[in-house]
Amino acid sequence: MLHFGLVYLLYIATKPTDDSYRFAVLLGPIVIYLVLAVVDRSILARAGHETLPSPLLAIIPPLYLGFRVTRVGRSSLPQLITWFVLQAAMIAVLVLVFPTQFSQLTSGTTASTSTVIRPAASTTITPAQRATELTPTGMQAALTKQFLTQGISLTSVTCPPLADKNDKTQVTCTGVMSSGNLDIVVAVDSALKTSAFDIISSTPPTK
């Protein structure tokens, strides 16, 4: 649960582009595992158990919990099962609710291969222009223009319809370049004056 909280804070709430966040999310929880294992071992020792697993095994939580079952007995089985249930639930939430962040977290994409495009400076768009940009055709045209202002030529862009036009609603478009494709994640943002949406990320598709 703490691990999921860390993922949410660093990868969803702050929407980082720095790769160091990925390593913090993947490696940071190891410290939590080790601390909890030390506390757990201390509690078991006070309860009279003598042959206990090393807290270092908690680097891989199911390994520590598995040894805990063999050393302490079946009473430790619920902890092992609970870990797998919570881990599966966390992954399911990330995959189903936050697919973009899960892709960034698990892919090999680095900052050097990721391009974040900001809306080009221009005059404030009208409500009619904003409405047009929130259609697949309008979004495709706007993305082509925005990338071109950054020196990136897209031969084509394909965007699916938005589920709704509320702020933070996201959609993933596909941009085609001579060197390959890009997954372009955009989010509706009514606070922007020059565009109807913000480009969250533009990365090669996850293999």
C-alpha positions in Angstrom: 0.0 0.0 0.0 2.9 2.3 0.8 4.4 1.4 -2.6 1.2 2.3 -4.4 1.2 5.6 -2.5 4.7 6.3 -3.7 3.8 5.5 -7.3 0.8 7.8 -7.1 2.7 10.7 -5.5 5.7 10.6 -7.8 4.3 9.3 -11.1 0.6 10.4 -11.2 0.2 13.5 -9.0 3.4 15.2 -10.2 3.6 13.8 -13.7 7.4 13.8 -13.9 9.6 13.6 -17.0 12.8 12.8 -15.1 13.9 9.1 -15.2 15.1 9.3 -11.6 11.5 9.1 -10.5 11.2 5.6 -12.1 14.2 4.4 -10.1 12.8 6.0 -6.9 9.5 4.1 -7.4 11.2 0.8 -8.2 14.0 0.9 -5.6 12.7 3.1 -2.9 10.2 0.6 -1.5 13.1 -1.8 -0.8 13.9 0.4 2.1 10.4 0.1 3.4 10.5 -3.7 3.0 13.7 -4.0 5.0 12.5 -1.7 7.8 9.2 -3.6 8.1 11.0 -7.0 8.1 13.3 -5.8 10.9 10.2 -4.8 12.9 8.4 -8.0 12.1 11.4 -10.1 13.1 11.7 -8.2 16.4 8.0 -8.9 17.2 8.3 -12.6 16.4 11.5 -12.9 18.5 9.6 -11.3 21.5 6.8 -13.8 20.9 9.3 -16.7 21.5 10.2 -17.7 18.0 13.9 -18.6 17.7 14.6 -19.6 14.1 13.6 -16.6 12.0 14.3 -15.5 8.4 16.9 -12.8 7.8 15.3 -9.4 7.2 17.6 -9.1 4.1 15.3 -11.5 2.4 12.7 -8.8 2.4 14.5 -7.2 -0.6 12.1 -9.7 -2.4 9.1 -9.6 -0.1 7.5 -12.9 -1.1 10.8 -14.6 -0.4 10.9 -13.3 3.1 7.2 -14.1 3.7 7.7 -17.6 2.2 10.6 -18.3 4.6 8.4 -16.8 7.4 5.8 -19.5 6.7 8.4 -22.3 6.8 9.9 -21.0 10.1 6.9 -19.8 12.0 4.2 -22.1 10.6 0.8 -21.8 8.8 -0.2 -18.8 10.9 2.1 -16.8 8.6 0.3 -17.8 5.5 -2.2 -15.0 5.5 0.6 -12.4 5.4 2.0 -14.0 2.2 -1.4 -14.2 0.6 -2.2 -10.6 1.6 1.0 -9.4 -0.1 0.2 -11.1 -3.4 -3.4 -9.7 -3.2 -2.3 -6.2 -2.6 0.5 -6.3 -5.2 -2.0 -7.6 -7.8 -4.5 -4.9 -6.8 -1.9 -2.2 -7.2 -0.8 -3.4 -10.6 -4.4 -3.7 -11.7 -5.2 -0.2 -10.7 -2.2 1.2 -12.5 -2.9 -0.8 -15.7 -6.7 -0.1 -15.8 -6.8 3.5 -14.3 -3.4 4.9 -15.1 -2.2 3.0 -18.2 0.1 5.9 -19.3 1.9 6.1 -16.1 2.2 2.3 -15.9 3.8 2.3 -19.4 6.3 5.0 -18.4 7.1 3.2 -15.2 7.8 -0.2 -16.8 9.1 0.8 -20.2 12.8 1.4 -21.1 12.0 4.9 -22.3 14.5 7.4 -21.0 14.5 11.2 -20.8 16.8 11.2 -23.9 14.2 9.4 -26.0 11.2 11.2 -24.6 10.1 14.5 -26.1 7.7 16.8 -24.3 6.2 19.4 -26.6 4.7 22.6 -25.2 2.0 24.5 -27.0 3.4 27.0 -29.5 3.2 30.6 -28.5 0.3 32.2 -30.3 -2.8 34.4 -29.7 -5.5 33.2 -27.4 -7.8 30.7 -29.1 -11.5 31.3 -29.3 -14.2 29.0 -27.8 -14.9 27.8 -31.3 -11.2 27.0 -32.0 -11.0 25.3 -28.6 -14.0 23.1 -29.5 -12.4 22.2 -32.8 -9.1 21.2 -31.2 -11.0 18.8 -29.0 -12.2 16.8 -32.0 -9.9 14.0 -33.5 -9.3 16.0 -36.7 -8.7 19.3 -34.9 -6.4 17.7 -32.4 -4.4 16.0 -35.2 -3.9 19.3 -37.0 -3.0 21.1 -33.8 -0.4 18.5 -32.8 1.2 18.6 -36.3 1.6 22.3 -36.0 2.9 22.2 -32.4 5.5 19.6 -33.2 6.6 21.5 -36.3 7.3 24.6 -34.3 9.8 22.5 -32.3 11.5 21.3 -35.5 9.8 17.9 -35.5 7.9 16.9 -38.7 5.1 14.4 -38.4 4.0 12.8 -41.6 0.7 11.9 -40.0 -1.2 12.0 -36.7 -4.1 9.8 -35.6 -6.2 10.6 -32.5 -9.2 8.7 -31.1 -12.2 10.7 -29.9 -12.1 12.0 -26.3 -14.3 10.2 -23.8 -15.4 13.6 -22.6 -14.1 17.2 -22.7 -13.6 17.7 -19.0 -10.2 18.9 -17.8 -7.5 16.1 -17.3 -9.3 13.8 -19.7 -6.5 12.0 -21.5 -6.1 10.3 -24.9 -3.2 8.8 -26.7 -2.5 9.8 -30.3 -0.1 8.2 -32.7 2.4 10.4 -34.5 4.3 9.0 -37.5 7.8 10.3 -38.2 10.4 9.2 -40.7 12.4 7.6 -37.8 9.4 5.8 -36.3 6.2 6.4 -34.3 5.4 8.3 -31.2 2.7 7.7 -28.6 1.5 11.3 -27.8 -0.4 11.6 -24.6 -2.5 14.7 -24.4 -4.9 16.0 -21.7 -7.7 18.5 -21.9 -6.7 21.7 -20.1 -9.1 24.7 -20.2 -6.6 26.8 -18.3 -4.4 27.1 -21.4 -4.9 30.2 -23.5 -3.2 29.0 -26.7 -4.4 25.4 -26.9 -7.3 23.3 -25.8 -5.1 20.5 -24.5 -1.7 20.0 -22.9 0.8 17.4 -24.3 1.8 15.2 -21.3 4.4 13.1 -23.1 5.5 11.9 -26.5 7.5 8.6 -26.5 8.1 5.6 -28.7 5.5 2.9 -28.3 6.2 0.4 -25.5 7.3 -2.9 -26.9 
